[in-house]
């Protein structure tokens, strides 16, 4: 597994609302568009994540850690 890519995707999911929305449409397309190279197994594992739960976690993160182009809650 490319752990680095997995960690980057997880970080983006938590800190970037636009990326979360793109992933909700298509995880694979969003990752390809952003240049993340993931194996089919990694994509499957990431697709099993509950985006609603990640969004709830994101809402609890200090706004200073969010991507600048992400609207604040």
N, CA, C, O and CB atoms as a CASP TS submission, in Angstrom:
PFRMAT TS
TARGET T0000
AUTHOR 0000-0000-0000
METHOD Language model
MODEL 1
PARENT N/A
ATOM      1  N   UNK     1       0.835  -1.193   0.000  1.00  0.00           N
ATOM      2  CA  UNK     1       0.000   0.000   0.000  1.00  0.00           C
ATOM      3  C   UNK     1       0.870   1.242   0.000  1.00  0.00           C
ATOM      4  O   UNK     1       1.937   1.277   0.612  1.00  0.00           O
ATOM      5  CB  UNK     1      -0.945   0.006   1.209  1.00  0.00           C
ATOM      6  N   UNK     2       0.399   2.242  -0.687  1.00  0.00           N
ATOM      7  CA  UNK     2       1.081   3.534  -0.684  1.00  0.00           C
ATOM      8  C   UNK     2       0.531   4.333   0.490  1.00  0.00           C
ATOM      9  O   UNK     2      -0.343   5.185   0.326  1.00  0.00           O
ATOM     10  CB  UNK     2       0.883   4.304  -2.050  1.00  0.00           C
ATOM     11  N   UNK     3       1.050   4.047   1.662  1.00  0.00           N
ATOM     12  CA  UNK     3       0.512   4.651   2.886  1.00  0.00           C
ATOM     13  C   UNK     3       0.480   6.167   2.803  1.00  0.00           C
ATOM     14  O   UNK     3      -0.440   6.802   3.318  1.00  0.00           O
ATOM     15  CB  UNK     3       1.336   4.222   4.090  1.00  0.00           C
ATOM     16  N   UNK     4       1.486   6.752   2.153  1.00  0.00           N
ATOM     17  CA  UNK     4       1.549   8.203   2.036  1.00  0.00           C
ATOM     18  C   UNK     4       0.314   8.746   1.311  1.00  0.00           C
ATOM     19  O   UNK     4      -0.281   9.733   1.745  1.00  0.00           O
ATOM     20  CB  UNK     4       2.828   8.624   1.298  1.00  0.00           C
ATOM     21  N   UNK     5      -0.065   8.104   0.216  1.00  0.00           N
ATOM     22  CA  UNK     5      -1.238   8.554  -0.537  1.00  0.00           C
ATOM     23  C   UNK     5      -2.511   8.381   0.283  1.00  0.00           C
ATOM     24  O   UNK     5      -3.386   9.247   0.263  1.00  0.00           O
ATOM     25  CB  UNK     5      -1.354   7.783  -1.860  1.00  0.00           C
ATOM     26  N   UNK     6      -2.618   7.277   0.997  1.00  0.00           N
ATOM     27  CA  UNK     6      -3.792   7.041   1.842  1.00  0.00           C
ATOM     28  C   UNK     6      -3.895   8.134   2.903  1.00  0.00           C
ATOM     29  O   UNK     6      -4.972   8.682   3.135  1.00  0.00           O
ATOM     30  CB  UNK     6      -3.718   5.641   2.511  1.00  0.00           C
ATOM     31  N   UNK     7      -2.777   8.446   3.541  1.00  0.00           N
ATOM     32  CA  UNK     7      -2.778   9.487   4.574  1.00  0.00           C
ATOM     33  C   UNK     7      -3.128  10.852   3.994  1.00  0.00           C
ATOM     34  O   UNK     7      -3.827  11.637   4.634  1.00  0.00           O
ATOM     35  CB  UNK     7      -1.415   9.552   5.263  1.00  0.00           C
ATOM     36  N   UNK     8      -2.653  11.133   2.802  1.00  0.00           N
ATOM     37  CA  UNK     8      -2.990  12.418   2.165  1.00  0.00           C
ATOM     38  C   UNK     8      -4.480  12.505   1.859  1.00  0.00           C
ATOM     39  O   UNK     8      -5.110  13.539   2.084  1.00  0.00           O
ATOM     40  CB  UNK     8      -2.179  12.607   0.870  1.00  0.00           C
ATOM     41  N   UNK     9      -5.032  11.422   1.348  1.00  0.00           N
ATOM     42  CA  UNK     9      -6.471  11.409   1.055  1.00  0.00           C
ATOM     43  C   UNK     9      -7.267  11.591   2.341  1.00  0.00           C
ATOM     44  O   UNK     9      -8.220  12.369   2.373  1.00  0.00           O
ATOM     45  CB  UNK     9      -6.880  10.089   0.351  1.00  0.00           C
ATOM     46  N   UNK    10      -6.888  10.886   3.394  1.00  0.00           N
ATOM     47  CA  UNK    10      -7.596  11.029   4.671  1.00  0.00           C
ATOM     48  C   UNK    10      -7.502  12.460   5.184  1.00  0.00           C
ATOM     49  O   UNK    10      -8.493  13.014   5.659  1.00  0.00           O
ATOM     50  CB  UNK    10      -7.028  10.054   5.717  1.00  0.00           C
ATOM     51  N   UNK    11      -6.334  13.056   5.093  1.00  0.00           N
ATOM     52  CA  UNK    11      -6.170  14.442   5.523  1.00  0.00           C
ATOM     53  C   UNK    11      -7.035  15.389   4.714  1.00  0.00           C
ATOM     54  O   UNK    11      -7.666  16.287   5.270  1.00  0.00           O
ATOM     55  CB  UNK    11      -4.718  14.857   5.415  1.00  0.00           C
ATOM     56  N   UNK    12      -7.066  15.193   3.406  1.00  0.00           N
ATOM     57  CA  UNK    12      -7.911  16.037   2.555  1.00  0.00           C
ATOM     58  C   UNK    12      -9.380  15.848   2.879  1.00  0.00           C
ATOM     59  O   UNK    12     -10.143  16.814   2.889  1.00  0.00           O
ATOM     60  CB  UNK    12      -7.663  15.732   1.081  1.00  0.00           C
ATOM     61  N   UNK    13      -9.785  14.613   3.145  1.00  0.00           N
ATOM     62  CA  UNK    13     -11.182  14.370   3.493  1.00  0.00           C
ATOM     63  C   UNK    13     -11.583  15.133   4.750  1.00  0.00           C
ATOM     64  O   UNK    13     -12.711  15.616   4.854  1.00  0.00           O
ATOM     65  CB  UNK    13     -11.427  12.877   3.689  1.00  0.00           C
ATOM     66  N   UNK    14     -10.675  15.240   5.689  1.00  0.00           N
ATOM     67  CA  UNK    14     -10.979  15.925   6.945  1.00  0.00           C
ATOM     68  C   UNK    14     -10.928  17.437   6.795  1.00  0.00           C
ATOM     69  O   UNK    14     -11.722  18.142   7.418  1.00  0.00           O
ATOM     70  CB  UNK    14     -10.012  15.485   8.029  1.00  0.00           C
ATOM     71  N   UNK    15     -10.014  17.950   5.983  1.00  0.00           N
ATOM     72  CA  UNK    15      -9.779  19.400   5.953  1.00  0.00           C
ATOM     73  C   UNK    15     -10.324  20.116   4.727  1.00  0.00           C
ATOM     74  O   UNK    15     -10.219  21.340   4.645  1.00  0.00           O
ATOM     75  CB  UNK    15      -8.326  19.659   6.040  1.00  0.00           C
ATOM     76  N   UNK    16     -10.899  19.401   3.780  1.00  0.00           N
ATOM     77  CA  UNK    16     -11.307  20.029   2.517  1.00  0.00           C
ATOM     78  C   UNK    16     -12.725  19.598   2.132  1.00  0.00           C
ATOM     79  O   UNK    16     -12.949  18.496   1.632  1.00  0.00           O
ATOM     80  CB  UNK    16     -10.314  19.667   1.386  1.00  0.00           C
ATOM     81  N   UNK    17     -13.656  20.489   2.376  1.00  0.00           N
ATOM     82  CA  UNK    17     -15.066  20.175   2.092  1.00  0.00           C
ATOM     83  C   UNK    17     -15.304  19.918   0.610  1.00  0.00           C
ATOM     84  O   UNK    17     -16.076  19.025   0.260  1.00  0.00           O
ATOM     85  CB  UNK    17     -15.969  21.313   2.565  1.00  0.00           C
ATOM     86  N   UNK    18     -14.659  20.679  -0.265  1.00  0.00           N
ATOM     87  CA  UNK    18     -14.834  20.463  -1.709  1.00  0.00           C
ATOM     88  C   UNK    18     -14.382  19.063  -2.116  1.00  0.00           C
ATOM     89  O   UNK    18     -15.049  18.383  -2.895  1.00  0.00           O
ATOM     90  CB  UNK    18     -14.051  21.520  -2.509  1.00  0.00           C
ATOM     91  N   UNK    19     -13.248  18.649  -1.581  1.00  0.00           N
ATOM     92  CA  UNK    19     -12.745  17.313  -1.889  1.00  0.00           C
ATOM     93  C   UNK    19     -13.718  16.254  -1.373  1.00  0.00           C
ATOM     94  O   UNK    19     -13.975  15.266  -2.061  1.00  0.00           O
ATOM     95  CB  UNK    19     -11.341  17.103  -1.274  1.00  0.00           C
ATOM     96  N   UNK    20     -14.265  16.451  -0.165  1.00  0.00           N
ATOM     97  CA  UNK    20     -15.256  15.511   0.380  1.00  0.00           C
ATOM     98  C   UNK    20     -16.461  15.399  -0.551  1.00  0.00           C
ATOM     99  O   UNK    20     -16.960  14.301  -0.796  1.00  0.00           O
ATOM    100  CB  UNK    20     -15.714  15.958   1.788  1.00  0.00           C
ATOM    101  N   UNK    21     -16.925  16.535  -1.069  1.00  0.00           N
ATOM    102  CA  UNK    21     -18.071  16.500  -1.993  1.00  0.00           C
ATOM    103  C   UNK    21     -17.721  15.756  -3.275  1.00  0.00           C
ATOM    104  O   UNK    21     -18.521  14.970  -3.785  1.00  0.00           O
ATOM    105  CB  UNK    21     -18.535  17.926  -2.328  1.00  0.00           C
ATOM    106  N   UNK    22     -16.510  16.011  -3.798  1.00  0.00           N
ATOM    107  CA  UNK    22     -16.076  15.315  -5.015  1.00  0.00           C
ATOM    108  C   UNK    22     -15.987  13.812  -4.767  1.00  0.00           C
ATOM    109  O   UNK    22     -16.368  13.015  -5.624  1.00  0.00           O
ATOM    110  CB  UNK    22     -14.710  15.857  -5.496  1.00  0.00           C
ATOM    111  N   UNK    23     -15.487  13.428  -3.601  1.00  0.00           N
ATOM    112  CA  UNK    23     -15.375  12.013  -3.245  1.00  0.00           C
ATOM    113  C   UNK    23     -16.755  11.383  -3.113  1.00  0.00           C
ATOM    114  O   UNK    23     -16.936  10.213  -3.449  1.00  0.00           O
ATOM    115  CB  UNK    23     -14.587  11.845  -1.934  1.00  0.00           C
ATOM    116  N   UNK    24     -17.725  12.143  -2.629  1.00  0.00           N
ATOM    117  CA  UNK    24     -19.075  11.580  -2.499  1.00  0.00           C
ATOM    118  C   UNK    24     -19.666  11.253  -3.869  1.00  0.00           C
ATOM    119  O   UNK    24     -20.514  10.368  -3.981  1.00  0.00           O
ATOM    120  CB  UNK    24     -19.998  12.560  -1.748  1.00  0.00           C
ATOM    121  N   UNK    25     -19.227  11.956  -4.908  1.00  0.00           N
ATOM    122  CA  UNK    25     -19.660  11.642  -6.277  1.00  0.00           C
ATOM    123  C   UNK    25     -18.892  10.440  -6.824  1.00  0.00           C
ATOM    124  O   UNK    25     -19.484   9.509  -7.370  1.00  0.00           O
ATOM    125  CB  UNK    25     -19.462  12.864  -7.203  1.00  0.00           C
ATOM    126  N   UNK    26     -17.562  10.473  -6.669  1.00  0.00           N
ATOM    127  CA  UNK    26     -16.721   9.378  -7.151  1.00  0.00           C
ATOM    128  C   UNK    26     -15.353   9.460  -6.491  1.00  0.00           C
ATOM    129  O   UNK    26     -14.550  10.339  -6.806  1.00  0.00           O
ATOM    130  CB  UNK    26     -16.585   9.419  -8.695  1.00  0.00           C
ATOM    131  N   UNK    27     -15.099   8.544  -5.582  1.00  0.00           N
ATOM    132  CA  UNK    27     -13.808   8.502  -4.891  1.00  0.00           C
ATOM    133  C   UNK    27     -12.669   8.375  -5.896  1.00  0.00           C
ATOM    134  O   UNK    27     -11.696   9.127  -5.844  1.00  0.00           O
ATOM    135  CB  UNK    27     -13.766   7.333  -3.887  1.00  0.00           C
ATOM    136  N   UNK    28     -12.796   7.429  -6.799  1.00  0.00           N
ATOM    137  CA  UNK    28     -11.713   7.182  -7.751  1.00  0.00           C
ATOM    138  C   UNK    28     -11.453   8.401  -8.629  1.00  0.00           C
ATOM    139  O   UNK    28     -10.298   8.785  -8.817  1.00  0.00           O
ATOM    140  CB  UNK    28     -12.041   5.973  -8.624  1.00  0.00           C
ATOM    141  N   UNK    29     -12.494   9.010  -9.165  1.00  0.00           N
ATOM    142  CA  UNK    29     -12.316  10.184 -10.027  1.00  0.00           C
ATOM    143  C   UNK    29     -11.694  11.344  -9.262  1.00  0.00           C
ATOM    144  O   UNK    29     -10.816  12.030  -9.784  1.00  0.00           O
ATOM    145  CB  UNK    29     -13.656  10.615 -10.624  1.00  0.00           C
ATOM    146  N   UNK    30     -12.142  11.569  -8.028  1.00  0.00           N
ATOM    147  CA  UNK    30     -11.593  12.663  -7.222  1.00  0.00           C
ATOM    148  C   UNK    30     -10.116  12.433  -6.940  1.00  0.00           C
ATOM    149  O   UNK    30      -9.320  13.370  -6.992  1.00  0.00           O
ATOM    150  CB  UNK    30     -12.368  12.806  -5.902  1.00  0.00           C
ATOM    151  N   UNK    31      -9.748  11.201  -6.645  1.00  0.00           N
ATOM    152  CA  UNK    31      -8.344  10.892  -6.355  1.00  0.00           C
ATOM    153  C   UNK    31      -7.482  11.038  -7.603  1.00  0.00           C
ATOM    154  O   UNK    31      -6.383  11.588  -7.534  1.00  0.00           O
ATOM    155  CB  UNK    31      -8.214   9.470  -5.790  1.00  0.00           C
ATOM    156  N   UNK    32      -7.964  10.557  -8.729  1.00  0.00           N
ATOM    157  CA  UNK    32      -7.211  10.698  -9.980  1.00  0.00           C
ATOM    158  C   UNK    32      -7.036  12.170 -10.315  1.00  0.00           C
ATOM    159  O   UNK    32      -5.941  12.595 -10.685  1.00  0.00           O
ATOM    160  CB  UNK    32      -7.925   9.963 -11.141  1.00  0.00           C
ATOM    161  N   UNK    33      -8.102  12.953 -10.189  1.00  0.00           N
ATOM    162  CA  UNK    33      -8.035  14.381 -10.500  1.00  0.00           C
ATOM    163  C   UNK    33      -7.006  15.095  -9.630  1.00  0.00           C
ATOM    164  O   UNK    33      -6.352  16.031 -10.088  1.00  0.00           O
ATOM    165  CB  UNK    33      -9.407  15.026 -10.318  1.00  0.00           C
ATOM    166  N   UNK    34      -6.858  14.664  -8.389  1.00  0.00           N
ATOM    167  CA  UNK    34      -5.916  15.305  -7.471  1.00  0.00           C
ATOM    168  C   UNK    34      -4.525  14.673  -7.519  1.00  0.00           C
ATOM    169  O   UNK    34      -3.618  15.119  -6.817  1.00  0.00           O
ATOM    170  CB  UNK    34      -6.453  15.241  -6.057  1.00  0.00           C
ATOM    171  N   UNK    35      -4.354  13.646  -8.335  1.00  0.00           N
ATOM    172  CA  UNK    35      -3.043  13.029  -8.503  1.00  0.00           C
ATOM    173  C   UNK    35      -2.683  11.977  -7.474  1.00  0.00           C
ATOM    174  O   UNK    35      -1.511  11.629  -7.329  1.00  0.00           O
ATOM    175  CB  UNK    35      -2.020  14.067  -8.481  1.00  0.00           C
ATOM    176  N   UNK    36      -3.671  11.465  -6.757  1.00  0.00           N
ATOM    177  CA  UNK    36      -3.416  10.403  -5.784  1.00  0.00           C
ATOM    178  C   UNK    36      -3.458   9.056  -6.494  1.00  0.00           C
ATOM    179  O   UNK    36      -4.454   8.717  -7.132  1.00  0.00           O
ATOM    180  CB  UNK    36      -4.452  10.445  -4.620  1.00  0.00           C
ATOM    181  N   UNK    37      -2.386   8.299  -6.386  1.00  0.00           N
ATOM    182  CA  UNK    37      -2.319   6.974  -6.984  1.00  0.00           C
ATOM    183  C   UNK    37      -2.595   5.945  -5.896  1.00  0.00           C
ATOM    184  O   UNK    37      -1.800   5.760  -4.975  1.00  0.00           O
ATOM    185  CB  UNK    37      -0.934   6.725  -7.658  1.00  0.00           C
ATOM    186  N   UNK    38      -3.728   5.289  -6.024  1.00  0.00           N
ATOM    187  CA  UNK    38      -4.162   4.312  -5.020  1.00  0.00           C
ATOM    188  C   UNK    38      -4.441   2.975  -5.694  1.00  0.00           C
ATOM    189  O   UNK    38      -4.900   2.924  -6.835  1.00  0.00           O
ATOM    190  CB  UNK    38      -5.423   4.813  -4.264  1.00  0.00           C
ATOM    191  N   UNK    39      -4.162   1.914  -4.984  1.00  0.00           N
ATOM    192  CA  UNK    39      -4.450   0.574  -5.497  1.00  0.00           C
ATOM    193  C   UNK    39      -5.956   0.314  -5.394  1.00  0.00           C
ATOM    194  O   UNK    39      -6.660   1.008  -4.660  1.00  0.00           O
ATOM    195  CB  UNK    39      -3.641  -0.513  -4.712  1.00  0.00           C
ATOM    196  N   UNK    40      -6.441  -0.678  -6.123  1.00  0.00           N
ATOM    197  CA  UNK    40      -7.855  -1.041  -5.990  1.00  0.00           C
ATOM    198  C   UNK    40      -8.237  -1.374  -4.541  1.00  0.00           C
ATOM    199  O   UNK    40      -9.340  -1.052  -4.098  1.00  0.00           O
ATOM    200  CB  UNK    40      -8.172  -2.230  -6.891  1.00  0.00           C
ATOM    201  N   UNK    41      -7.332  -2.012  -3.814  1.00  0.00           N
ATOM    202  CA  UNK    41      -7.610  -2.350  -2.412  1.00  0.00           C
ATOM    203  C   UNK    41      -7.732  -1.088  -1.570  1.00  0.00           C
ATOM    204  O   UNK    41      -8.642  -0.974  -0.749  1.00  0.00           O
ATOM    205  CB  UNK    41      -6.505  -3.260  -1.843  1.00  0.00           C
ATOM    206  N   UNK    42      -6.823  -0.143  -1.769  1.00  0.00           N
ATOM    207  CA  UNK    42      -6.887   1.118  -1.018  1.00  0.00           C
ATOM    208  C   UNK    42      -8.164   1.874  -1.336  1.00  0.00           C
ATOM    209  O   UNK    42      -8.805   2.419  -0.437  1.00  0.00           O
ATOM    210  CB  UNK    42      -5.668   1.995  -1.330  1.00  0.00           C
ATOM    211  N   UNK    43      -8.538   1.912  -2.612  1.00  0.00           N
ATOM    212  CA  UNK    43      -9.786   2.575  -2.995  1.00  0.00           C
ATOM    213  C   UNK    43     -10.981   1.905  -2.324  1.00  0.00           C
ATOM    214  O   UNK    43     -11.901   2.582  -1.863  1.00  0.00           O
ATOM    215  CB  UNK    43      -9.960   2.558  -4.525  1.00  0.00           C
ATOM    216  N   UNK    44     -10.964   0.583  -2.270  1.00  0.00           N
ATOM    217  CA  UNK    44     -12.071  -0.139  -1.627  1.00  0.00           C
ATOM    218  C   UNK    44     -12.146   0.198  -0.142  1.00  0.00           C
ATOM    219  O   UNK    44     -13.227   0.465   0.383  1.00  0.00           O
ATOM    220  CB  UNK    44     -11.908  -1.660  -1.815  1.00  0.00           C
ATOM    221  N   UNK    45     -10.990   0.185   0.538  1.00  0.00           N
ATOM    222  CA  UNK    45     -10.973   0.508   1.968  1.00  0.00           C
ATOM    223  C   UNK    45     -11.463   1.932   2.206  1.00  0.00           C
ATOM    224  O   UNK    45     -12.271   2.171   3.104  1.00  0.00           O
ATOM    225  CB  UNK    45      -9.558   0.333   2.545  1.00  0.00           C
ATOM    226  N   UNK    46     -10.978   2.873   1.407  1.00  0.00           N
ATOM    227  CA  UNK    46     -11.390   4.272   1.579  1.00  0.00           C
ATOM    228  C   UNK    46     -12.872   4.457   1.251  1.00  0.00           C
ATOM    229  O   UNK    46     -13.546   5.283   1.867  1.00  0.00           O
ATOM    230  CB  UNK    46     -10.538   5.194   0.689  1.00  0.00           C
ATOM    231  N   UNK    47     -13.376   3.696   0.293  1.00  0.00           N
ATOM    232  CA  UNK    47     -14.790   3.826  -0.079  1.00  0.00           C
ATOM    233  C   UNK    47     -15.718   3.335   1.025  1.00  0.00           C
ATOM    234  O   UNK    47     -16.904   3.667   1.035  1.00  0.00           O
ATOM    235  CB  UNK    47     -15.070   3.054  -1.361  1.00  0.00           C
ATOM    236  N   UNK    48     -15.184   2.549   1.951  1.00  0.00           N
ATOM    237  CA  UNK    48     -15.987   2.049   3.064  1.00  0.00           C
ATOM    238  C   UNK    48     -16.124   3.065   4.195  1.00  0.00           C
ATOM    239  O   UNK    48     -16.890   2.845   5.134  1.00  0.00           O
ATOM    240  CB  UNK    48     -15.380   0.775   3.600  1.00  0.00           C
ATOM    241  N   UNK    49     -15.391   4.170   4.114  1.00  0.00           N
ATOM    242  CA  UNK    49     -15.494   5.210   5.138  1.00  0.00           C
ATOM    243  C   UNK    49     -16.850   5.902   5.056  1.00  0.00           C
ATOM    244  O   UNK    49     -17.414   6.049   3.972  1.00  0.00           O
ATOM    245  CB  UNK    49     -14.355   6.241   4.984  1.00  0.00           C
ATOM    246  N   UNK    50     -17.359   6.317   6.180  1.00  0.00           N
ATOM    247  CA  UNK    50     -18.620   7.051   6.235  1.00  0.00           C
ATOM    248  C   UNK    50     -18.318   8.543   6.098  1.00  0.00           C
ATOM    249  O   UNK    50     -17.824   9.164   7.039  1.00  0.00           O
ATOM    250  CB  UNK    50     -19.393   6.753   7.566  1.00  0.00           C
ATOM    251  N   UNK    51     -18.612   9.117   4.936  1.00  0.00           N
ATOM    252  CA  UNK    51     -18.312  10.531   4.710  1.00  0.00           C
ATOM    253  C   UNK    51     -19.065  11.437   5.673  1.00  0.00           C
ATOM    254  O   UNK    51     -18.585  12.516   6.020  1.00  0.00           O
ATOM    255  CB  UNK    51     -18.647  10.914   3.282  1.00  0.00           C
ATOM    256  N   UNK    52     -20.231  11.005   6.101  1.00  0.00           N
ATOM    257  CA  UNK    52     -20.990  11.794   7.075  1.00  0.00           C
ATOM    258  C   UNK    52     -20.208  11.913   8.385  1.00  0.00           C
ATOM    259  O   UNK    52     -20.177  12.976   9.004  1.00  0.00           O
ATOM    260  CB  UNK    52     -22.378  11.155   7.331  1.00  0.00           C
ATOM    261  N   UNK    53     -19.585  10.820   8.795  1.00  0.00           N
ATOM    262  CA  UNK    53     -18.778  10.824  10.020  1.00  0.00           C
ATOM    263  C   UNK    53     -17.526  11.682   9.850  1.00  0.00           C
ATOM    264  O   UNK    53     -17.118  12.386  10.774  1.00  0.00           O
ATOM    265  CB  UNK    53     -18.384   9.388  10.407  1.00  0.00           C
ATOM    266  N   UNK    54     -16.925  11.618   8.672  1.00  0.00           N
ATOM    267  CA  UNK    54     -15.747  12.452   8.412  1.00  0.00           C
ATOM    268  C   UNK    54     -16.148  13.919   8.421  1.00  0.00           C
ATOM    269  O   UNK    54     -15.407  14.760   8.929  1.00  0.00           O
ATOM    270  CB  UNK    54     -15.087  12.079   7.057  1.00  0.00           C
ATOM    271  N   UNK    55     -17.303  14.232   7.869  1.00  0.00           N
ATOM    272  CA  UNK    55     -17.809  15.603   7.913  1.00  0.00           C
ATOM    273  C   UNK    55     -18.041  16.071   9.339  1.00  0.00           C
ATOM    274  O   UNK    55     -17.765  17.224   9.670  1.00  0.00           O
ATOM    275  CB  UNK    55     -19.098  15.715   7.121  1.00  0.00           C
ATOM    276  N   UNK    56     -18.548  15.180  10.186  1.00  0.00           N
ATOM    277  CA  UNK    56     -18.759  15.528  11.596  1.00  0.00           C
ATOM    278  C   UNK    56     -17.423  15.790  12.285  1.00  0.00           C
ATOM    279  O   UNK    56     -17.306  16.719  13.084  1.00  0.00           O
ATOM    280  CB  UNK    56     -19.526  14.402  12.329  1.00  0.00           C
ATOM    281  N   UNK    57     -16.424  14.979  11.980  1.00  0.00           N
ATOM    282  CA  UNK    57     -15.083  15.207  12.529  1.00  0.00           C
ATOM    283  C   UNK    57     -14.539  16.539  12.030  1.00  0.00           C
ATOM    284  O   UNK    57     -13.965  17.304  12.804  1.00  0.00           O
ATOM    285  CB  UNK    57     -14.123  14.053  12.143  1.00  0.00           C
ATOM    286  N   UNK    58     -14.713  16.817  10.755  1.00  0.00           N
ATOM    287  CA  UNK    58     -14.221  18.067  10.172  1.00  0.00           C
ATOM    288  C   UNK    58     -14.836  19.277  10.868  1.00  0.00           C
ATOM    289  O   UNK    58     -14.167  20.293  11.056  1.00  0.00           O
ATOM    290  CB  UNK    58     -14.527  18.114   8.671  1.00  0.00           C
ATOM    291  N   UNK    59     -16.092  19.170  11.246  1.00  0.00           N
ATOM    292  CA  UNK    59     -16.771  20.282  11.916  1.00  0.00           C
ATOM    293  C   UNK    59     -16.169  20.567  13.287  1.00  0.00           C
ATOM    294  O   UNK    59     -16.333  21.662  13.824  1.00  0.00           O
ATOM    295  CB  UNK    59     -18.258  19.982  12.059  1.00  0.00           C
ATOM    296  N   UNK    60     -15.472  19.584  13.854  1.00  0.00           N
ATOM    297  CA  UNK    60     -14.875  19.753  15.180  1.00  0.00           C
ATOM    298  C   UNK    60     -13.426  20.225  15.114  1.00  0.00           C
ATOM    299  O   UNK    60     -12.831  20.550  16.141  1.00  0.00           O
ATOM    300  CB  UNK    60     -14.947  18.450  15.948  1.00  0.00           C
ATOM    301  N   UNK    61     -12.858  20.265  13.911  1.00  0.00           N
ATOM    302  CA  UNK    61     -11.463  20.675  13.728  1.00  0.00           C
ATOM    303  C   UNK    61     -11.375  22.196  13.786  1.00  0.00           C
ATOM    304  O   UNK    61     -12.260  22.896  13.294  1.00  0.00           O
ATOM    305  CB  UNK    61     -10.895  20.141  12.376  1.00  0.00           C
ATOM    306  N   UNK    62     -10.317  22.695  14.383  1.00  0.00           N
ATOM    307  CA  UNK    62     -10.090  24.139  14.432  1.00  0.00           C
ATOM    308  C   UNK    62     -10.096  24.687  13.007  1.00  0.00           C
ATOM    309  O   UNK    62      -9.390  24.156  12.150  1.00  0.00           O
ATOM    310  CB  UNK    62      -8.744  24.475  15.153  1.00  0.00           C
ATOM    311  N   UNK    63     -10.874  25.736  12.730  1.00  0.00           N
ATOM    312  CA  UNK    63     -10.950  26.293  11.379  1.00  0.00           C
ATOM    313  C   UNK    63      -9.593  26.689  10.799  1.00  0.00           C
ATOM    314  O   UNK    63      -9.429  26.726   9.580  1.00  0.00           O
ATOM    315  CB  UNK    63     -11.852  27.489  11.383  1.00  0.00           C
ATOM    316  N   UNK    64      -8.634  26.981  11.650  1.00  0.00           N
ATOM    317  CA  UNK    64      -7.307  27.330  11.164  1.00  0.00           C
ATOM    318  C   UNK    64      -6.602  26.179  10.466  1.00  0.00           C
ATOM    319  O   UNK    64      -5.623  26.392   9.750  1.00  0.00           O
ATOM    320  CB  UNK    64      -6.466  27.809  12.299  1.00  0.00           C
ATOM    321  N   UNK    65      -7.092  24.959  10.669  1.00  0.00           N
ATOM    322  CA  UNK    65      -6.495  23.790  10.031  1.00  0.00           C
ATOM    323  C   UNK    65      -7.190  23.407   8.730  1.00  0.00           C
ATOM    324  O   UNK    65      -6.728  22.509   8.025  1.00  0.00           O
ATOM    325  CB  UNK    65      -6.524  22.622  10.979  1.00  0.00           C
ATOM    326  N   UNK    66      -8.289  24.073   8.403  1.00  0.00           N
ATOM    327  CA  UNK    66      -9.034  23.755   7.191  1.00  0.00           C
ATOM    328  C   UNK    66      -8.370  24.405   5.986  1.00  0.00           C
ATOM    329  O   UNK    66      -7.664  25.403   6.128  1.00  0.00           O
ATOM    330  CB  UNK    66     -10.497  24.215   7.312  1.00  0.00           C
ATOM    331  N   UNK    67      -8.594  23.845   4.804  1.00  0.00           N
ATOM    332  CA  UNK    67      -8.080  24.445   3.570  1.00  0.00           C
ATOM    333  C   UNK    67      -8.696  25.824   3.412  1.00  0.00           C
ATOM    334  O   UNK    67      -9.859  26.037   3.753  1.00  0.00           O
ATOM    335  CB  UNK    67      -8.391  23.549   2.327  1.00  0.00           C
ATOM    336  N   UNK    68      -7.922  26.745   2.899  1.00  0.00           N
ATOM    337  CA  UNK    68      -8.351  28.140   2.791  1.00  0.00           C
ATOM    338  C   UNK    68      -9.594  28.309   1.928  1.00  0.00           C
ATOM    339  O   UNK    68     -10.401  29.200   2.191  1.00  0.00           O
ATOM    340  CB  UNK    68      -7.231  28.977   2.229  1.00  0.00           C
ATOM    341  N   UNK    69      -9.767  27.480   0.908  1.00  0.00           N
ATOM    342  CA  UNK    69     -10.916  27.627   0.013  1.00  0.00           C
ATOM    343  C   UNK    69     -12.135  26.850   0.478  1.00  0.00           C
ATOM    344  O   UNK    69     -13.124  26.752  -0.249  1.00  0.00           O
ATOM    345  CB  UNK    69     -10.544  27.185  -1.370  1.00  0.00           C
ATOM    346  N   UNK    70     -12.074  26.302   1.675  1.00  0.00           N
ATOM    347  CA  UNK    70     -13.193  25.544   2.226  1.00  0.00           C
ATOM    348  C   UNK    70     -14.040  26.457   3.099  1.00  0.00           C
ATOM    349  O   UNK    70     -13.520  27.081   4.024  1.00  0.00           O
ATOM    350  CB  UNK    70     -12.692  24.323   3.035  1.00  0.00           C
ATOM    351  N   UNK    71     -15.351  26.545   2.817  1.00  0.00           N
ATOM    352  CA  UNK    71     -16.208  27.381   3.661  1.00  0.00           C
ATOM    353  C   UNK    71     -16.212  26.877   5.100  1.00  0.00           C
ATOM    354  O   UNK    71     -16.233  25.671   5.346  1.00  0.00           O
ATOM    355  CB  UNK    71     -17.640  27.412   3.110  1.00  0.00           C
ATOM    356  N   UNK    72     -16.194  27.787   6.019  1.00  0.00           N
ATOM    357  CA  UNK    72     -16.233  27.425   7.434  1.00  0.00           C
ATOM    358  C   UNK    72     -17.654  27.066   7.832  1.00  0.00           C
ATOM    359  O   UNK    72     -18.610  27.610   7.279  1.00  0.00           O
ATOM    360  CB  UNK    72     -15.698  28.577   8.315  1.00  0.00           C
ATOM    361  N   UNK    73     -17.804  26.144   8.799  1.00  0.00           N
ATOM    362  CA  UNK    73     -19.155  25.743   9.227  1.00  0.00           C
ATOM    363  C   UNK    73     -19.883  26.875   9.923  1.00  0.00           C
ATOM    364  O   UNK    73     -21.027  26.707  10.345  1.00  0.00           O
ATOM    365  CB  UNK    73     -19.085  24.536  10.155  1.00  0.00           C
TER
END
